Amino acid sequence: MFLIQGMAAQAIEITPKMPAETAWTSLLPADVKAKGTLEGATTDGNAPWSFVEPNSGKPVGADVDLMDEAAKRLGLTVNWSAIQFTAGIPGVQAGRYDFYVSAMADSVARQEIVNFIDYSEEGSGVIVKKGNPLGIETMMDLCGKRVSIVTGSCFPPFIEELNAKCDTPVQVSETADMSGPYLAVASGQADATMNTYGVSNYALTMATDGIQTQLELSPVERFIPATQGFAFAKDKTDLMAALAGAMQSMAEDGTYQEIMSKWSVGNAVLNPITLNYAMF
């Protein structure tokens, strides 16, 4: 549990999986309101949630549109930075960014160091070379295979559990960003990778050139169901609550659904918007 700053007199506490309330918009800190801007960070390569638009060089996607609209309702604008995934949470903790988002799962482990506004439901998928030459159709088919993943992702504990069932364990390698695992699979240096299902489906379906045209989602069923969230430092609960309230107002007037549908993730909506709703 943690107490929302500025609401101590009303003794309102936020507990895990607590729904947001539109009234929280009044909690916007005076210094943030006076400044008028937020520093937000995301990571390229997670379309349709977040990615860098090639022509403008600016972050775009569902994540960006959702937070831009929430900030606008509070009289704010967002200065977006594109950074590596592994720098996201440390950057929030250090105060370089007010929040970080990039198709990132809210988890109990991550809640030990940051708090989340959860805004979508997702799952993960297994990505293989086009044509699935190794016939990877179930999770057990990964036993003995080489799997490349992004450092800091939620997959290592899952693979550990899988290895307990395997006669020959999964051989895991890690890279700092998603382009590394994609390249590893396309070049034959790895047999598979794992990523957010919606990200993978969008990227591999829309690709017309490059490495992603050489990859496909395997028939392996979605796994690690999760909520995705905007991460905030533990000492920014008032700012987080204000933005959560703005996002809840978006859910209630239909703007949230419109944005999610625009990016082909309308089936991943959460209503109400919820704080610290970890599923694993």
Secondary structure as UniProt FT lines:
FT   STRAND          2..3
FT   TURN            5..6
FT   HELIX           8..10
FT   STRAND          13..14
FT   TURN            16..17
FT   STRAND          18..19
FT   HELIX           22..27
FT   HELIX           30..35
FT   STRAND          37..42
FT   TURN            44..45
FT   TURN            47..49
FT   STRAND          50..52
FT   TURN            54..56
FT   STRAND          59..60
FT   HELIX           62..73
FT   TURN            74..75
FT   STRAND          77..82
FT   HELIX           85..87
FT   HELIX           88..93
FT   TURN            94..95
FT   STRAND          99..100
FT   HELIX           108..111
FT   TURN            112..113
FT   STRAND          114..129
FT   TURN            130..131
FT   TURN            133..134
FT   HELIX           139..142
FT   TURN            143..144
FT   STRAND          146..150
FT   TURN            151..152
FT   HELIX           155..163
FT   TURN            164..165
FT   STRAND          171..175
FT   HELIX           179..187
FT   STRAND          192..196
FT   HELIX           197..206
FT   HELIX           211..214
FT   STRAND          215..217
FT   STRAND          223..233
FT   TURN            234..235
FT   HELIX           237..253
FT   HELIX           255..262
FT   TURN            263..264
FT   HELIX           266..268
FT   STRAND          269..275
//
